[in-house]
Amino acid sequence: MEDDFLDKELFEVYKVIADSGQKPLRIDKFLLDRLESTSRSKIQEAAKLGNILVNEKSVKSNYKVKPNDVIQMVVREEPKVLELIPQDIPIDVLYEDEELIIVNKAAGLVVHPGHGNYKGTLINALIYHFGNLPKSPELNHRPGLVHRIDKNTSGLLVIAKTESTMTHLAKQFFDRTVERRYLALVWGDIKNEKGTIKTNLARNLKNRKIMDTYEFEGDIGKHAITNYKVVKRLGYVTLVECKLETGRTHQIRIHMKSIGHPLFNDPEYGGEKILKGHNSANYRKFIQNCFDEIPGQALHAKSLSFEHPKKKKNISFEVELPSGFQKILNKFEKIELK
């Protein structure tokens, strides 16, 4: 078994480091929450084979994870070899220097290959335009990436061009010193002018493609904090600005749904149907016309601010809403509400 354990062709190794504030939690539950690309059965098999290691020692599935534990899991699966193909796809580069690139990603563009999107992604475009980029182990060795935004979310991404910049930026994201602000159009008229949403986030127990909220001090999931404020009230919808304190998968989308205001046209979280307004043919047509302006949820990564790894000073970037998003706002400003 020791020889098999080291055979990269037969096994795939995952590594996770528990947060310093981690509460005691069974390791099988911990890994199911942390590892998006594995399953409960794979975790159970790994435990039976002695292939779950904590601080380099084999543990059983009922081991309770402790703060700062270094966890490795080896699963009986051939690694998926993904050839990254350079493609001449236009990308909107806002800024570039020797260390990094700032990109304004279009809504509908997948960030990285995988899960059926092996071509036509931002990464395919980046390696075509910029050649070799450093690879982050935290993001499955995807070139240049230190953070992500969803396929149908538009806006700002920072891409590292060197190993040292990737390390520096990754630490800033880990330390939560990067400031990110998003604009989101949500269903309904939000009661308060501003607020903070604090929950834990983890995969939905029935559908692992989406996220769900859990008790903030509970054992399930990771802490997630979103600060929001109203930018403009448009009757049946509200434009809000969201400032992230954490950067969890689908954070804004599930957080706004959790307070009763799903994002406009969000297919995963119930925003792709009429949730507010009257039931007339004209109104239904109006909403459908709005939906047709964007490929999915009305969410835009508006601004990004962080310390430049070499210049050692804060740099900030901001981009306007894409035309489809802006057209929706214009339509709601002109409609007569009944």
Order of alpha helices (4+ residues) and beta strands (2+ residues): alpha-beta-beta-alpha-alpha-beta-beta-beta-beta-beta-beta-alpha-beta-beta-beta-alpha-beta-beta-beta-beta-beta-alpha-alpha-beta-beta-alpha
